[in-house]
Amino acid sequence: MRKLMLALLVVLSAGALNAQSKVGHVNSQKLLDTLPSRKAAITQLKDFEASGMQELGEMQKDLEAVYAKYDQTQASMSPVIQKIEQEKIMKKEQAFQERQQSLQQEMQIYSNELNKPILDRVQKAVEIVSERKKLNYVIDESVTLYFKGGTDITAEVLTELLRMDAEAMKK
């Protein structure tokens, strides 16, 4: 999301705007919230996350069962067997932690994969409308502390974006 904001946001320094520069603004959050493909991507990501959480839940139940069994039988075990069982538990704990980290990385990669084409379409739609309107700069409202004036192109970008999104969903 930050990449989109940075891509849409052109940092303007004092004096960088001359009298002939035309500035527009767009609400990227409104654009993203309206897109059917974005909603579908969020659903896919949530399904993937739920699957991963279920897997982690099963691993945790298994780990708890092994630990409970060890706790119950520990008193009757020889020191060597205790050490072996403790190492087994430690390996299961380590595997659980590694899977947690792996799942977080997979979620990030999957999120990027799902969002990249959407963000690319947003960028392209902003470019198309900006060229039509002959704008020099387009600022994202959602990350701008203050703006006054300029042309709000959100509605036009949204129209273009929905057209592009519908085409992409057909493919």
LOMAR-576630 format. One record per residue: residue number from 1; x, y, z of N, C-alpha, C in turn. Coordinates in nm, 2 decimals, always signed. Each point is the difference from the previous one (the first is absolute). Example, Ala and Ser with C-alpha at 12.3 -4.5 7.8 and 13.67 -1.06 7.14 Angstrom:
2
- num, n_u, n_v, n_w, ca_u, ca_v, ca_w, c_u, c_v, c_w
- 1, +1.32, -0.57, +0.78, -0.09, +0.12, +0.00, +0.09, +0.12, +0.00
- 2, -0.04, +0.11, -0.07, +0.09, +0.11, +0.00, -0.08, +0.11, +0.08
END
This chain:
171
- num, n_u, n_v, n_w, ca_u, ca_v, ca_w, c_u, c_v, c_w
- 1, +0.08, -0.12, +0.00, -0.08, +0.12, +0.00, +0.09, +0.12, +0.00
- 2, +0.11, +0.00, +0.08, +0.09, +0.12, +0.00, +0.06, +0.02, -0.13
- 3, +0.02, -0.10, -0.08, +0.07, +0.01, -0.13, -0.10, +0.08, -0.09
- 4, -0.13, -0.03, +0.01, -0.10, +0.07, -0.08, +0.00, +0.14, +0.04
- 5, +0.00, +0.03, +0.13, -0.01, +0.14, +0.04, +0.12, +0.07, -0.04
- 6, +0.12, -0.06, +0.01, +0.12, +0.07, -0.05, +0.00, +0.02, -0.15
- 7, -0.05, -0.10, -0.07, -0.01, +0.01, -0.14, -0.09, +0.11, -0.05
- 8, -0.11, +0.02, +0.08, -0.10, +0.10, -0.04, +0.04, +0.14, +0.06
- 9, +0.08, +0.00, +0.10, +0.03, +0.12, +0.07, +0.13, +0.06, -0.06
- 10, -0.01, +0.12, -0.04, +0.12, +0.07, -0.05, +0.03, +0.11, +0.10
- 11, +0.12, -0.02, +0.06, +0.04, +0.10, +0.11, +0.03, +0.13, -0.07
- 12, -0.07, +0.10, +0.05, +0.02, +0.13, -0.06, +0.07, +0.09, +0.09
- 13, +0.11, +0.05, -0.04, +0.08, +0.10, +0.09, -0.05, +0.14, -0.03
- 14, +0.03, +0.09, +0.09, -0.04, +0.14, -0.01, +0.06, +0.05, -0.13
- 15, -0.07, +0.06, -0.08, +0.05, +0.06, -0.12, +0.01, -0.09, -0.12
- 16, -0.03, -0.13, +0.02, +0.01, -0.09, -0.11, -0.12, +0.01, -0.09
- 17, -0.11, +0.05, +0.05, -0.11, +0.02, -0.09, +0.01, +0.14, -0.07
- 18, -0.01, +0.00, -0.12, -0.01, +0.13, -0.07, -0.14, +0.03, -0.03
- 19, -0.03, +0.11, -0.05, -0.14, +0.04, -0.02, -0.07, -0.08, -0.11
- 20, +0.07, -0.07, -0.08, -0.06, -0.08, -0.11, -0.02, -0.15, +0.04
- 21, +0.04, -0.04, +0.12, -0.01, -0.14, +0.04, -0.15, -0.02, +0.04
- 22, -0.05, -0.11, -0.04, -0.14, -0.04, +0.04, +0.01, -0.12, +0.10
- 23, -0.07, +0.01, +0.11, +0.01, -0.10, +0.10, -0.14, -0.06, +0.02
- 24, +0.00, -0.13, +0.01, -0.12, -0.08, +0.02, +0.02, -0.08, +0.13
- 25, -0.12, -0.05, +0.05, +0.01, -0.08, +0.12, -0.10, -0.12, -0.02
- 26, +0.04, -0.11, +0.06, -0.08, -0.12, +0.00, +0.00, -0.07, +0.13
- 27, -0.11, -0.06, +0.03, -0.01, -0.08, +0.13, +0.03, -0.14, -0.03
- 28, +0.12, -0.05, +0.02, +0.04, -0.14, -0.04, -0.08, -0.10, +0.08
- 29, -0.03, +0.03, +0.13, -0.07, -0.09, +0.08, -0.14, -0.03, -0.05
- 30, -0.06, +0.11, -0.04, -0.14, -0.02, -0.06, +0.01, -0.08, -0.13
- 31, +0.10, +0.02, -0.08, +0.02, -0.08, -0.12, +0.01, -0.15, +0.03
- 32, +0.09, -0.03, +0.10, +0.03, -0.14, +0.03, -0.12, -0.06, +0.07
- 33, -0.07, +0.07, +0.08, -0.12, -0.05, +0.07, -0.12, -0.04, -0.09
- 34, +0.00, +0.07, -0.12, -0.11, -0.02, -0.10, +0.03, -0.11, -0.09
- 35, +0.12, -0.04, -0.02, +0.04, -0.10, -0.10, -0.05, -0.14, +0.03
- 36, -0.07, -0.07, -0.09, -0.04, -0.14, +0.02, +0.13, -0.09, +0.01
- 37, +0.10, +0.03, -0.08, +0.12, -0.09, +0.01, +0.07, +0.01, +0.13
- 38, +0.00, +0.12, +0.06, +0.06, +0.02, +0.13, -0.08, -0.08, +0.11
- 39, -0.13, +0.01, -0.01, -0.08, -0.08, +0.09, +0.02, -0.15, -0.01
- 40, +0.01, -0.04, -0.12, +0.03, -0.14, -0.03, +0.14, -0.04, +0.06
- 41, +0.10, +0.09, -0.02, +0.13, -0.03, +0.05, +0.00, -0.01, +0.15
- 42, -0.07, +0.09, +0.07, -0.01, +0.00, +0.14, -0.06, -0.13, +0.05
- 43, -0.10, -0.05, -0.07, -0.07, -0.13, +0.03, +0.10, -0.11, -0.01
- 44, +0.07, +0.00, -0.11, +0.10, -0.11, -0.03, +0.11, +0.00, +0.11
- 45, +0.04, +0.12, +0.04, +0.11, +0.01, +0.10, -0.05, -0.05, +0.13
- 46, -0.13, +0.03, +0.04, -0.06, -0.04, +0.12, -0.01, -0.15, +0.00
- 47, -0.04, -0.06, -0.11, -0.02, -0.15, -0.01, +0.14, -0.06, +0.02
- 48, +0.10, +0.05, -0.06, +0.14, -0.05, +0.01, +0.04, +0.01, +0.15
- 49, -0.02, +0.11, +0.06, +0.03, +0.02, +0.14, -0.07, -0.10, +0.09
- 50, -0.13, -0.02, -0.03, -0.08, -0.09, +0.09, +0.06, -0.14, -0.02
- 51, +0.04, -0.04, -0.12, +0.06, -0.13, -0.02, +0.12, -0.02, +0.08
- 52, +0.09, +0.10, +0.00, +0.12, +0.00, +0.07, -0.02, +0.00, +0.15
- 53, -0.10, +0.08, +0.05, -0.03, +0.00, +0.14, -0.05, -0.14, +0.05
- 54, -0.08, -0.06, -0.09, -0.05, -0.14, +0.04, +0.12, -0.09, +0.01
- 55, +0.10, +0.00, -0.09, +0.12, -0.08, +0.00, +0.07, +0.03, +0.13
- 56, +0.02, +0.12, +0.03, +0.07, +0.04, +0.13, -0.07, -0.05, +0.12
- 57, -0.13, +0.01, +0.00, -0.08, -0.05, +0.11, +0.01, -0.15, +0.02
- 58, +0.01, -0.07, -0.11, +0.02, -0.15, +0.01, +0.14, -0.03, +0.06
- 59, +0.10, +0.08, -0.05, +0.13, -0.03, +0.05, +0.01, +0.04, +0.15
- 60, -0.07, +0.10, +0.04, +0.01, +0.04, +0.14, -0.07, -0.11, +0.09
- 61, -0.12, -0.05, -0.05, -0.07, -0.10, +0.07, +0.09, -0.13, +0.02
- 62, +0.07, -0.03, -0.11, +0.09, -0.12, +0.00, +0.12, +0.03, +0.11
- 63, +0.05, +0.12, -0.01, +0.11, +0.04, +0.10, -0.05, -0.01, +0.14
- 64, -0.12, +0.05, +0.02, -0.06, +0.00, +0.14, -0.02, -0.15, +0.05
- 65, -0.05, -0.08, -0.10, -0.02, -0.14, +0.04, +0.13, -0.07, +0.04
- 66, +0.10, +0.02, -0.08, +0.13, -0.06, +0.03, +0.06, +0.05, +0.13
- 67, -0.02, +0.13, +0.02, +0.05, +0.06, +0.13, -0.08, -0.06, +0.12
- 68, -0.13, -0.01, -0.02, -0.09, -0.06, +0.11, +0.04, -0.14, +0.03
- 69, +0.03, -0.08, -0.10, +0.04, -0.14, +0.01, +0.13, -0.01, +0.08
- 70, +0.09, +0.09, -0.04, +0.13, +0.00, +0.06, -0.01, +0.04, +0.15
- 71, -0.09, +0.10, +0.03, -0.02, +0.04, +0.13, -0.05, -0.11, +0.09
- 72, -0.09, -0.08, -0.06, -0.06, -0.11, +0.08, +0.10, -0.12, +0.02
- 73, +0.08, -0.02, -0.09, +0.09, -0.12, +0.01, +0.14, +0.03, +0.04
- 74, +0.03, +0.13, +0.02, +0.14, +0.04, +0.03, +0.05, -0.07, +0.12
- 75, -0.08, -0.01, +0.10, +0.05, -0.05, +0.13, +0.05, -0.15, -0.01
- 76, -0.06, -0.07, -0.09, +0.04, -0.14, -0.02, +0.11, -0.02, -0.10
- 77, +0.04, +0.10, -0.06, +0.11, -0.01, -0.11, +0.14, +0.01, +0.06
- 78, +0.08, -0.08, -0.07, +0.15, +0.02, +0.04, +0.05, +0.13, -0.05
- 79, +0.11, +0.05, +0.06, +0.05, +0.13, -0.05, +0.03, +0.00, -0.15
- 80, +0.05, -0.11, -0.05, +0.03, +0.00, -0.14, -0.13, +0.01, -0.09
- 81, -0.10, -0.07, +0.04, -0.13, +0.01, -0.07, -0.06, +0.14, +0.01
- 82, +0.01, +0.06, +0.12, -0.05, +0.13, +0.02, +0.07, +0.10, -0.09
- 83, +0.13, -0.01, -0.01, +0.08, +0.09, -0.09, -0.05, -0.02, -0.15
- 84, -0.02, -0.13, -0.04, -0.04, -0.02, -0.14, -0.14, +0.06, -0.02
- 85, -0.09, -0.02, +0.09, -0.13, +0.06, -0.01, +0.00, +0.15, +0.00
- 86, +0.08, +0.06, +0.08, +0.01, +0.14, +0.00, +0.06, +0.06, -0.13
- 87, +0.09, -0.07, -0.06, +0.05, +0.04, -0.13, -0.11, -0.01, -0.11
- 88, -0.08, -0.11, +0.01, -0.11, -0.01, -0.09, -0.10, +0.12, +0.01
- 89, -0.03, +0.03, +0.12, -0.09, +0.12, +0.03, +0.07, +0.12, -0.06
- 90, +0.13, +0.02, +0.03, +0.06, +0.12, -0.05, +0.00, +0.01, -0.15
- 91, +0.02, -0.12, -0.07, +0.00, +0.00, -0.14, -0.14, +0.04, -0.06
- 92, -0.11, -0.05, +0.07, -0.13, +0.03, -0.04, -0.03, +0.15, +0.02
- 93, +0.05, +0.05, +0.11, -0.02, +0.15, +0.03, +0.07, +0.08, -0.11
- 94, +0.12, -0.04, -0.03, +0.08, +0.07, -0.11, -0.07, -0.01, -0.13
- 95, -0.05, -0.12, -0.03, -0.08, -0.02, -0.13, -0.12, +0.09, -0.01
- 96, -0.07, +0.02, +0.12, -0.11, +0.08, +0.01, +0.03, +0.15, -0.03
- 97, +0.11, +0.04, +0.07, +0.05, +0.14, -0.02, +0.04, +0.03, -0.14
- 98, +0.07, -0.10, -0.06, +0.05, +0.02, -0.14, -0.12, +0.01, -0.09
- 99, -0.10, -0.09, +0.02, -0.12, +0.01, -0.08, -0.08, +0.13, +0.01
- 100, +0.00, +0.05, +0.12, -0.06, +0.13, +0.02, +0.07, +0.11, -0.08
- 101, +0.13, +0.00, +0.01, +0.08, +0.10, -0.08, -0.02, -0.02, -0.15
- 102, +0.00, -0.12, -0.04, -0.02, -0.04, -0.14, -0.13, +0.05, -0.05
- 103, -0.11, -0.02, +0.08, -0.13, +0.04, -0.04, -0.01, +0.15, -0.01
- 104, +0.06, +0.07, +0.09, +0.00, +0.15, -0.01, +0.07, +0.04, -0.13
- 105, +0.11, -0.06, -0.04, +0.07, +0.04, -0.12, -0.09, -0.04, -0.12
- 106, -0.06, -0.12, +0.00, -0.09, -0.04, -0.11, -0.12, +0.10, -0.01
- 107, -0.05, +0.04, +0.11, -0.11, +0.10, +0.00, +0.04, +0.13, -0.07
- 108, +0.12, +0.05, +0.03, +0.05, +0.12, -0.06, +0.02, -0.02, -0.15
- 109, +0.06, -0.11, -0.04, +0.03, -0.02, -0.14, -0.14, -0.01, -0.07
- 110, -0.09, -0.08, +0.05, -0.13, -0.02, -0.06, -0.08, +0.14, -0.01
- 111, +0.01, +0.08, +0.10, -0.06, +0.13, +0.00, +0.06, +0.09, -0.11
- 112, +0.13, +0.00, -0.01, +0.06, +0.07, -0.10, -0.04, -0.05, -0.14
- 113, -0.01, -0.13, -0.02, -0.04, -0.06, -0.13, -0.14, +0.04, -0.03
- 114, -0.09, +0.00, +0.09, -0.14, +0.04, -0.02, -0.01, +0.15, -0.03
- 115, +0.07, +0.08, +0.08, -0.02, +0.15, -0.01, +0.08, +0.07, -0.11
- 116, +0.11, -0.06, -0.05, +0.08, +0.06, -0.10, -0.08, +0.04, -0.13
- 117, -0.08, -0.10, -0.06, -0.08, +0.04, -0.12, -0.10, +0.11, +0.03
- 118, -0.06, -0.01, +0.12, -0.10, +0.10, +0.04, +0.06, +0.14, +0.01
- 119, +0.12, +0.01, +0.07, +0.07, +0.13, +0.01, +0.05, +0.05, -0.13
- 120, +0.04, -0.09, -0.09, +0.04, +0.04, -0.13, -0.12, +0.06, -0.08
- 121, -0.11, -0.06, +0.01, -0.12, +0.06, -0.07, -0.04, +0.13, +0.06
- 122, +0.01, +0.02, +0.13, -0.02, +0.13, +0.06, +0.09, +0.10, -0.06
- 123, +0.13, -0.03, +0.00, +0.10, +0.09, -0.05, -0.03, +0.04, -0.15
- 124, -0.03, -0.10, -0.08, -0.03, +0.02, -0.14, -0.13, +0.09, -0.02
- 125, -0.10, -0.03, +0.08, -0.12, +0.08, -0.01, +0.03, +0.15, +0.04
- 126, +0.08, +0.02, +0.10, +0.04, +0.14, +0.04, +0.07, +0.06, -0.11
- 127, +0.09, -0.07, -0.07, +0.08, +0.06, -0.11, -0.09, +0.03, -0.11
- 128, -0.10, -0.08, -0.04, -0.09, +0.02, -0.11, -0.08, +0.13, +0.03
- 129, -0.06, +0.01, +0.11, -0.08, +0.12, +0.04, +0.09, +0.12, +0.00
- 130, +0.11, -0.01, +0.06, +0.09, +0.11, +0.01, +0.04, +0.06, -0.14
- 131, +0.03, -0.09, -0.09, +0.03, +0.04, -0.13, -0.12, +0.07, -0.07
- 132, -0.12, -0.06, +0.02, -0.12, +0.07, -0.06, -0.02, +0.14, +0.06
- 133, +0.03, +0.01, +0.12, -0.03, +0.13, +0.07, +0.13, +0.09, -0.01
- 134, +0.10, -0.05, -0.05, +0.13, +0.07, -0.01, +0.05, +0.05, +0.13
- 135, +0.00, -0.09, +0.10, +0.05, +0.03, +0.13, +0.15, -0.03, +0.01
- 136, +0.07, +0.08, +0.07, +0.14, -0.02, +0.02, +0.03, -0.08, +0.13
- 137, -0.09, +0.01, +0.10, +0.02, -0.07, +0.12, -0.13, -0.06, +0.05
- 138, +0.00, -0.12, +0.06, -0.12, -0.06, +0.06, +0.05, -0.04, +0.14
- 139, -0.08, +0.05, +0.10, +0.04, -0.02, +0.14, -0.11, -0.09, +0.06
- 140, +0.04, -0.10, +0.08, -0.09, -0.09, +0.07, -0.06, +0.07, +0.12
- 141, -0.13, +0.02, +0.01, -0.06, +0.07, +0.11, +0.02, -0.08, +0.13
- 142, +0.01, -0.13, +0.00, +0.00, -0.08, +0.12, +0.13, +0.02, +0.07
- 143, +0.11, +0.05, -0.06, +0.12, +0.02, +0.07, +0.05, +0.15, +0.00
- 144, -0.09, +0.09, -0.04, +0.03, +0.14, +0.00, -0.06, +0.07, +0.12
- 145, +0.08, +0.07, +0.07, -0.05, +0.07, +0.12, -0.09, +0.11, -0.03
- 146, +0.03, +0.07, -0.11, -0.09, +0.12, -0.03, +0.01, +0.02, -0.15
- 147, -0.11, +0.02, -0.06, -0.01, +0.04, -0.14, -0.12, +0.09, -0.02
- 148, +0.02, +0.10, -0.09, -0.10, +0.09, -0.03, +0.01, +0.03, -0.15
- 149, -0.10, -0.01, -0.07, +0.00, +0.02, -0.14, +0.04, -0.13, -0.07
- 150, +0.04, +0.02, -0.13, +0.03, -0.11, -0.08, -0.13, -0.07, -0.05
- 151, +0.01, -0.10, -0.08, -0.11, -0.06, -0.06, -0.02, -0.14, +0.06
- 152, -0.12, -0.03, +0.05, -0.03, -0.13, +0.06, -0.03, -0.09, -0.12
- 153, +0.09, -0.10, -0.02, -0.02, -0.09, -0.12, -0.05, -0.14, +0.05
- 154, -0.03, -0.02, +0.13, -0.04, -0.13, +0.05, -0.11, -0.06, -0.08
- 155, -0.10, +0.07, -0.03, -0.12, -0.06, -0.07, +0.04, -0.05, -0.14
- 156, +0.08, +0.08, -0.07, +0.04, -0.04, -0.13, +0.10, -0.11, +0.00
- 157, +0.09, +0.00, +0.09, +0.09, -0.11, +0.02, -0.07, -0.13, +0.03
- 158, -0.10, +0.01, +0.09, -0.08, -0.11, +0.04, -0.08, -0.06, -0.12
- 159, -0.05, +0.08, -0.08, -0.07, -0.05, -0.13, +0.10, -0.07, -0.08
- 160, +0.11, +0.06, -0.03, +0.11, -0.07, -0.08, +0.05, -0.13, +0.06
- 161, +0.01, +0.01, +0.13, +0.05, -0.12, +0.08, -0.10, -0.11, +0.00
- 162, -0.12, +0.03, +0.01, -0.11, -0.11, +0.00, +0.00, -0.06, -0.14
- 163, +0.02, +0.08, -0.10, +0.00, -0.06, -0.14, +0.12, -0.09, -0.02
- 164, +0.12, +0.04, +0.05, +0.12, -0.08, -0.01, -0.01, -0.12, +0.09
- 165, -0.06, +0.01, +0.11, -0.02, -0.11, +0.10, -0.09, -0.11, -0.07
- 166, -0.11, +0.05, -0.06, -0.09, -0.10, -0.06, +0.07, -0.07, -0.11
- 167, +0.08, +0.07, -0.08, +0.08, -0.07, -0.11, +0.09, -0.10, +0.06
- 168, +0.07, +0.03, +0.11, +0.09, -0.09, +0.06, -0.06, -0.12, +0.06
- 169, -0.12, +0.02, +0.05, -0.07, -0.11, +0.07, -0.05, -0.10, -0.11
- 170, -0.03, +0.05, -0.12, -0.04, -0.09, -0.11, +0.11, -0.10, -0.04
- 171, +0.12, +0.05, +0.01, +0.12, -0.09, -0.05, +0.02, -0.11, +0.09
END
